């Protein structure tokens, strides 16, 4: 997708906001986009303006859940695995209430394809074992496929946000 279309999609999603109420003080984990992924930063900024606290993931090693670290827009980063920007190690670990999840593809059953390491599936499973967590995929509409080949280890999304629509799986 051309840069202008990607930017317009991110702006549309941010203007619409999340499909569920985010109470002030709730923790929303986002992600730092890689390459041509949809950019969630406009949405994260809007959520902070409404009182949400933010977190970003940090990779703790292959086969381990992500560490969600507190983060504010403007905070320093470190380069993590694959050069993905992560909060600095000194940032406190938090347990988000909402997790905005990147994806390569999704289907109408709430399944997603990530990038193959299972980090988000492990992370969502661990978080959901402790409390209610809402998982929200963020993608371009063209990333929808008829069916994702899912396994028992795959964690379903509650919603997917695209520039065209909000898809609920609850």
N, C-alpha and C positions, 0 to 999 in steps of 0.2 A: 504494500500500500504506500502511496506517496506520503511524504511527511505531513503535508497539509491535511490530508484525510485522517491520518493517525491523530493529529492534534485536535481536529474537529470532533472526533469520536471521544477522546478523553474529556473535552470540554462539555459535550452533551451528557456524558455519564456524571460528571461532577455537578453540573447544573441540576440534574435530577436527584442526586443524593442516594442514600441507601433506602431500600424498601422497608426497613424496620426502624423503629425508634432507637436512637442511640442516646441514652441518658447522659447528662453531664457527668464527667468523671469516668465514664466507661472507657476501656482500653481497646483501641482499634489497631491491629497490626496490618501494615501494608507491605509493600515490597518495592525494591528499587528495580526499575525496568532494565532489561538487557536488550541490546540491539534494537529490534523493531517491535518489541512488546508494547502493549498499551501502557500508557503512563498514568499511574494512580495518584501522582502527587497533587494534582488539582483537587481531586476528591478528598484526599487527606487534609489538605489545607482547609477546605470547607468544613470538614468534620471538627477540626480544632477550633474553628471560629464558633461552632455550636457547643463547645465545651468538652469534646472528646480528648483523651490522652492518646498519644501515638506510641507505636512500637514498630521495630523492623527486625527481620530475622538475621541471625548469624549462624553460620555453619559450624558445628562443633566436631565434625568428623563423619566420615562415611559410616552409614548404618545407625546413626544417632538422630534423634529429633532435633529440629532447629532450636536454638536459644532465641527467645523473643526478648529484645532489649529495648528499654525505654528510649525514645528519640523525639526530638522536637525539630521542626523545620528550622534549618540553619545550623544544627549541631554538626560537629566534625564527624568524618567517616574514616574508616580504614578500608583498604582493598582486601576483600575476602577471596574465597575460592572463585576461579574463573574471572577475577577482577570485579566481582559484584561489590558495590559499596555496602558496608555494614556499619552499624554503630560501633564506637570504640569499645574495647573490652571492659572498660571501667563503667560503662552504662549499666544501670541495674537491670537484672532479669525480671520480667513481668509475665503475667498470665493473661493474655488478651481475652476479651469477651466476644470480639468479632475478629475474624481473620480474612483479609482480602487476599485471595490466592491467585497467583499467575498460572497460566496454562497454555499449552500448545494447541489443544482441541478439547471440545466438550460435546456432550449429547443431551437429549431431552429427559434423561433419567437422573441427571445430576452427577454423572461421572465425568472425570476429566483425565486427560493425558498431560502429564507434566514433562519433565526433562529426563526421566528415567532413574533417578536415584531414590525416589520414594520419600524424600524429606518431608513434604507436606502431609502425606498420608500418616507417617509416623508421628509427626507433630500434632496433627488434629486428633489422632487416636489418644495420645498422651493427655492433651488438654481436655478432651471430652470425658476422659476417665475421672477427671477432677471436678469439672463443672460444665454448665451449659455453654457451648461455644457455637456461634453461628459462622459458617464458612461461606464466603461469597467470592465466586470466581469473577474475574474481570477480564473481558476479552473483546475482540472485534467480532461482529456477527459472522463474518466469513470463516471463523474458526470452528463453527458448529459442524459436526459430522453426524451421520445417521446413528452410529452406535460405537461406543468406546468399549474395547475389550477389557472388562473389569475383572478383578479377582476379589477374594474375601478380604484382602489387606487394604483395598482401596477405600478411602473415606469419601462418602458422597457430599456434594455441595448442597447448601440450603437454597442458594440463589446463584444466578449468573447475570451480570450486568453487561449489556452490550450497548452500542450506540443506537440500536433499533428498539430494544425492549429490555424489560426486566423479566427474567424467567424464574419462577418459583418452583421448588421441588419439595417443599415441606408438606 
